[in-house]
């Protein structure tokens, strides 16, 4: 068996966390390929190394003295090295970083050094080979990730070594300039490596024991999801649930490789297994609940709308003209509602309304802001009758007024619209009826 293991910033924040990670890797010889993040916060008031690098490079770009800021970053790494009793010096690496900062190597280069340096330490600590991600994670000159070329180059390189450390978050363009993924991109690197080595499983180690059914800031002791499909995860991630970078699922999903979300601080716990498909019955009717605030409902009325060919296209053209994408589109016989991000819409609302009148000639348009959308997701809903009714009942008992309900044709999710002030209350009510009481 071959496993790829990725460790997040909180898992590598200090020497003590490094030691935990080392114990986890050495406990299973199939954990052969390691993808580390940059050191995260050691406590609530601390600063992530990536943020320290951004701040340091901003000084360099402004041609201000950045030596003190860079020294503080070096001290973070030296504290890890000394805590692990390693015979390792990063002086040459920091000298090169200083030189490249003065040469304006770019913000991506600066940010990537957090993972690069942590990768050197991790490889030294484990006795694994270090592979610079810039040599094997490839982007084209436009900054687009080249998946096919990367898979070929990385597969060939990793066939030559039994165990390796590949830093997360970055790669390089064709001209050699460093290019990073978006924040949290080490998850993506781990997925790319897992596909390249045709791993049996991709373990993503973080500071939580898996994917939770609901946001722990709203549900204090939310249950962990034991098994979730990629499609369910995609729905929940889109609606704001964050444990894994949403782009990390694509490389492994195509290869049929499961992802296991695990807790570095509780390695005995099984965490959440993310799979393409499963015949396992869900413990609950729903798999998870997630949502976002900050939407506006554009309610459009027109008599005989249902018989007017192209009406929906005309309405959506008004949003397209103004560069606004829509989230949901529930409709009735003579009504149509378009849900959009309020922050994106507010500055262009009058232009959009004018365009709708010009293109679709509605009888009236009404706007309602401060709407929250909540996704109730679960493969178990397909085989369970009355799910929507139970949601309505739970929200009614909680005195929450439902503004919209929309179910996808896959029966995998139900979207509910409520006022933003009722957001937390609604999630608690739905969680209670499906998980706590299970009636």
C-alpha atoms as one frame of an Amber mdcrd trajectory, in Angstrom:
protein
   0.000   0.000   0.000   1.113   3.559  -0.754  -0.155   6.602   1.119   0.411
  10.286   0.495   0.174  12.362   3.659  -0.300  16.114   3.792   0.110  18.068
   7.031  -1.384  21.519   7.548   0.217  24.543   9.162  -1.193  23.907  12.638
   0.280  20.388  12.491   3.758  21.845  11.852   3.667  25.047  13.889   6.506
  24.091  16.266   8.922  21.308  17.190   6.355  19.580  19.394   3.914  19.333
  16.493   6.709  18.143  14.184   7.425  15.335  16.637   3.753  14.279  16.531
   3.874  14.261  12.753   7.079  12.213  12.731   5.476   9.630  15.015   2.415
   9.398  12.744   4.537   8.875   9.611   6.848   6.325  11.219   3.890   4.365
  12.596   2.911   3.289   9.061   5.581   2.438   6.498   3.081   2.953   3.666
   3.144   6.715   4.429   5.884   7.258   1.881   5.224  10.680   0.380   4.835
  13.736   2.589   3.453  17.156   1.632   4.059  19.813   4.317   2.515  23.262
   4.698   4.340  26.263   6.165   4.311  26.615   9.977   0.977  27.926  11.220
   0.022  29.744  14.396   1.475  28.435  17.659  -1.243  30.232  19.620  -4.194
  32.552  18.998  -2.013  35.694  19.008   0.697  34.244  16.783   1.229  34.924
  13.053   1.456  32.280  10.332   4.827  32.121   8.603   3.150  32.655   5.213
   1.731  35.964   6.458   5.136  36.900   7.886   6.661  36.277   4.455   4.053
  38.420   2.717   4.754  41.248   5.178   8.510  40.866   4.787   8.341  40.925
   0.995   6.102  44.008   1.059   8.965  45.819   2.794  11.428  44.585   0.188
   9.147  45.634  -2.665   8.836  49.097  -1.114  12.659  49.134  -0.891  12.575
  49.325   2.881  14.818  47.410   5.272  13.394  43.892   5.659  16.311  42.249
   7.487  14.663  42.307  10.932  11.431  40.822   9.544  13.344  38.075   7.715
  15.403  37.335  10.827  12.198  36.736  12.806  11.118  34.196  10.200  14.491
  32.464  10.388  14.151  32.307  14.163  10.831  30.473  13.773  12.549  27.773
  11.744  15.578  27.611  13.999  13.328  27.013  17.005  11.881  23.977  15.189
  15.334  22.704  14.169  16.729  23.120  17.696  13.644  21.564  19.263  14.116
  18.486  17.103  17.898  18.370  17.772  18.684  18.385  14.064  22.120  19.045
  12.641  20.810  21.442  10.016  21.477  25.054   9.015  19.229  27.174   6.784
  21.687  30.077   6.562  22.379  29.556   2.849  18.669  29.337   2.065  17.912
  32.564   3.949  20.835  34.338   2.271  19.401  33.346  -1.116  15.902  34.445
  -0.063  17.253  37.848   0.986  19.030  38.199  -2.362  15.868  37.251  -4.291
  13.738  39.611  -2.199  16.089  42.452  -3.107  15.806  41.358  -6.747  11.983
  41.538  -6.537  11.452  37.825  -7.226   7.716  38.226  -6.725   5.052  37.722
  -4.076   4.463  34.112  -5.099   8.127  33.311  -4.592   8.050  34.965  -1.167
   4.949  33.098  -0.001   6.250  29.737  -1.247   9.370  29.856   0.923   7.325
  28.834   3.971   6.582  25.414   2.517   9.992  25.142   0.859  11.897  25.605
   4.134   9.516  23.378   6.094  10.013  20.709   3.446  13.787  20.815   3.934
  13.362  20.396   7.697  10.819  17.592   7.283  13.024  15.664   4.842  16.010
  16.017   7.179  13.942  14.927  10.184  12.499  11.842   8.462  15.529  10.894
   6.388  13.425  11.204   3.210  14.495  12.670  -0.131  13.591  16.350  -0.617
  12.049  17.299  -3.966  11.549  20.983  -4.697   7.955  21.414  -5.911   9.200
  23.978  -8.460  10.807  21.092 -10.354   7.717  18.885 -10.557   4.538  21.023
 -10.146   4.259  22.809 -13.470   2.302  25.856 -14.676   2.177  27.383 -18.150
   3.304  30.947 -18.810  -0.212  32.234 -18.159  -0.133  30.770 -14.664  -2.543
  27.932 -15.449  -1.741  24.606 -13.811  -0.553  22.026 -16.370  -2.058  18.842
 -14.957  -1.012  16.466 -17.746   2.639  17.542 -17.885   2.893  17.652 -14.079
   1.534  14.113 -13.760   4.075  12.798 -16.274   7.076  14.598 -14.740   6.097
  13.944 -11.129   5.271  10.270 -11.735   8.645   9.678 -13.354  10.499  11.489
 -10.563   8.732   9.689  -7.716   9.256   6.266  -9.278  12.944   6.822  -8.553
  12.562   7.304  -4.801  10.893   5.172  -2.169  10.144   8.032   0.237  10.037
  11.767  -0.457   8.967  15.163   0.866   7.369  17.522  -1.664   6.462  20.990
  -0.299   2.875  22.076  -0.851   1.305  25.246  -2.231   3.613  26.084  -5.144
   5.214  25.063  -8.413   6.861  26.955 -11.259   6.071  28.389 -14.682   7.936
  27.405 -17.842  10.450  30.213 -17.287  11.241  28.920 -13.779   9.399  31.660
 -11.870   7.576  30.345  -8.822   3.759  30.204  -9.006   1.510  29.424  -6.042
  -1.958  27.975  -5.827  -4.562  29.959  -3.879  -4.339  29.961  -0.065  -4.765
  26.457   1.292  -3.180  25.123  -1.887  -1.058  22.519  -0.112  -4.217  20.388
  -0.161  -4.067  20.551  -3.959  -0.386  19.543  -4.027  -1.170  16.517  -1.875
  -3.898  15.486  -4.282  -1.599  15.921  -7.297   1.108  13.792  -5.646  -1.437
  11.104  -4.721  -2.552  10.877  -8.355   1.045  10.811  -9.609   2.041   7.835
  -7.452  -1.378   6.144  -7.887  -1.731   6.123  -4.106  -4.187   3.858  -2.333
  -5.242   6.723  -0.097  -4.508  10.415   0.425  -4.399  11.339   4.119  -4.929
  15.014   4.860  -3.878  15.756   8.437  -5.171  18.890  10.120  -6.364  20.105
  13.539  -9.893  18.667  13.413 -11.057  15.054  13.560 -12.694  15.064  10.166
 -15.462  16.890   8.397 -18.236  17.987  10.759 -21.958  17.816  10.018 -22.321
  21.505  10.889 -20.140  24.525  11.657 -18.726  24.004  15.201 -19.081  27.751
  15.829 -22.839  27.234  15.588 -23.170  23.628  16.810 -20.700  23.294  19.685
 -20.383  19.491  19.624 -21.208  18.709  16.031 -20.881  15.068  15.011 -18.132
  13.999  12.595 -19.124  12.729   9.151 -17.651   9.237   8.842 -18.045   8.812
   5.073 -18.894  11.466   2.493 -18.933  11.343  -1.299 -17.083  13.837  -3.473
 -20.398  15.227  -4.724 -21.670  15.810  -1.189 -18.378  17.432  -0.247 -18.553
  19.700  -3.294 -22.036  20.885  -2.309 -21.008  21.598   1.297 -17.714  23.262
   0.341 -19.483  25.515  -2.123 -21.812  26.659   0.641 -18.983  27.572   2.975
 -17.876  24.404   4.781 -14.068  24.483   4.907 -11.734  21.686   5.925 -10.253
  20.876   2.540  -9.460  23.160  -0.409 -12.319  22.466  -2.828  -9.961  22.140
  -5.832  -8.094  19.339  -4.056 -10.766  16.780  -4.892 -10.429  16.858  -8.677
  -7.076  15.057  -9.266  -7.867  12.200  -6.871 -11.531  11.954  -7.817 -10.601
  11.194 -11.423  -8.158   8.540 -10.204 -10.636   6.985  -7.747  -8.368   7.702
  -4.761 -10.150   8.296  -1.422  -9.179  11.163   0.897  -8.995  10.653   4.640
  -9.259  13.790   6.804  -7.384  13.096  10.061  -6.447  14.973  13.255  -2.718
  15.281  14.030  -3.564  15.808  17.695  -5.840  12.755  17.838  -4.312  10.229
  15.409  -6.279   7.352  16.923  -9.529   8.802  15.534 -10.591   7.579  12.083
 -11.678  10.992  10.781 -13.702  11.393   7.599 -13.314   9.267   4.481 -14.117
  11.066   1.223 -14.969   8.661  -1.612 -16.327   8.700  -5.144 -19.268   6.479
  -4.250 -20.316   4.191  -1.422 -22.983   1.637  -0.563 -22.607   2.450   3.137
 -25.833   3.692   4.655 -25.600   7.160   6.164 -25.844   7.271   9.937 -28.323
  10.112   9.541 -30.682  11.109   6.731 -28.485  14.113   6.050 -24.710  14.165
   5.617 -24.078  17.817   6.430 -25.406  21.356   6.711 -23.618  24.476   5.476
 -24.565  27.958   4.432 -23.639  31.531   3.654 -25.063  34.935   4.445 -25.110
  37.967   2.177 -27.515  37.258  -0.670 -30.229  39.352  -2.269 -33.422  38.013
  -3.854 -34.513  39.735  -7.074 -38.218  38.868  -7.360 -39.638  39.342 -10.862
 -43.389  39.188 -11.635 -45.076  39.045 -15.027 -48.494  37.719 -15.999 -48.348
  34.715 -18.350 -44.601  34.416 -17.813 -44.799  30.657 -18.233 -46.025  30.951
 -21.828 -43.401  33.498 -22.923 -40.581  31.717 -24.727 -37.130  32.980 -23.717
 -38.224  34.982 -20.665 -35.650  33.386 -18.356 -32.876  33.971 -20.885 -33.785
  37.648 -21.148 -33.715  38.094 -17.364 -30.382  36.358 -16.969 -28.941  38.406
 -19.841 -29.470  41.504 -17.676 -27.215  40.008 -14.997 -24.682  38.809 -17.563
 -24.446  42.305 -19.071 -23.339  43.583 -15.686 -20.924  40.771 -14.900 -23.017
  39.233 -12.116 -23.452  35.480 -11.669 -26.534  34.009 -10.032 -26.694  31.398
  -7.284 -30.228  29.990  -7.478 -33.233  30.467  -9.709 -36.540  29.225  -8.213
 -39.634  30.098 -10.246 -43.416  29.855 -10.353 -46.068  30.343 -13.043 -45.873
  34.139 -13.048 -42.846  34.684 -10.815 -39.116  34.202 -11.025 -36.536  34.872
  -8.321 -32.839  35.324  -8.928 -30.513  34.982  -5.914 -27.198  36.832  -6.209
 -24.399  37.932  -3.872 -25.501  41.187  -2.292 -21.996  42.651  -2.121 -21.543
  42.074  -5.853 -25.045  43.304  -6.720 -25.413  46.479  -4.651 -23.143  48.653
  -6.761 -24.924  47.662  -9.976 -28.492  47.149  -8.797 -30.052  50.009 -10.761
 -28.250  49.040 -13.965 -29.484  45.458 -13.553 -33.081  46.525 -12.848 -33.040
  48.827 -15.862 -31.712  46.017 -18.049 -34.391  43.573 -16.819 -37.117  46.116
 -17.649 -35.578  46.762 -21.078 -35.048  43.112 -22.001 -37.907  41.247 -20.286
 -40.552  43.938 -19.640 -41.789  42.526 -16.297 -44.863  43.846 -14.465 -42.860
  44.472 -11.293 -39.523  43.810  -9.589 -38.917  43.646  -5.837 -35.624  43.314
  -4.002 -35.080  41.643  -0.658 -31.617  41.778   0.874 -29.885  40.165   3.847
 -30.821  36.637   2.812 -28.870  33.573   3.943 -28.801  30.340   1.953 -28.459
  27.009   3.745 -27.663  23.725   2.005 -28.884  20.493   3.572 -26.897  17.755
   1.823 -27.117  13.977   1.972 -27.219  10.910  -0.252 -29.637   9.422   2.318
 -32.307  11.951   1.328 -32.968  10.086  -1.912 -34.419   7.101  -0.091 -36.142
   8.998   2.729 -39.616  10.437   2.345 -40.657  13.720   3.910 -37.222  15.344
   4.245 -38.441  18.755   3.066 -41.459  18.477   5.359 -39.233  17.798   8.362
 -37.110  20.840   7.493 -40.237  23.049   7.286 -41.496  21.642  10.573 -38.175
  22.229  12.351 -37.928  25.803  11.098 -41.548  26.560  11.971 -40.998  25.364
  15.548 -37.944  27.643  15.698 -40.026  30.601  14.420 -37.917  30.889  11.274
 -39.675  32.093   8.135 -38.592  30.286   4.958 -38.020  32.646   2.040 -37.147
  29.977  -0.508 -36.712  26.227  -0.828 -35.141  24.564  -3.842 -34.255  20.901
  -4.381 -31.864  19.740  -7.068 -32.897  17.005  -9.490 -30.259  14.691  -8.013
 -32.122  14.826  -4.659 -28.709  15.241  -3.067 -29.348  18.659  -1.589 -32.075
  21.057  -0.527 -31.358  24.806  -0.469 -33.290  26.948   2.008 -33.366  30.733
   2.019 -33.938  32.564   5.327 -33.261  36.045   6.685 -29.624  36.458   7.716
 -30.671  37.145  11.307 -32.244  33.647  11.414 -29.200  31.874   9.931 -27.752
  30.322  13.102 -31.198  29.500  14.519 -32.144  27.702  11.306 -28.986  25.578
  11.265 -29.489  24.598  14.910 -33.110  23.628  14.215 -32.197  21.482  11.192
 -29.301  19.830  13.028 -31.529  19.100  16.005 -34.286  17.366  14.044 -31.994
  15.251  11.845 -29.095  14.489  14.203 -30.028  15.072  17.838 -33.614  13.798
  17.929 -33.631  11.900  14.597 -37.424  11.922  14.473
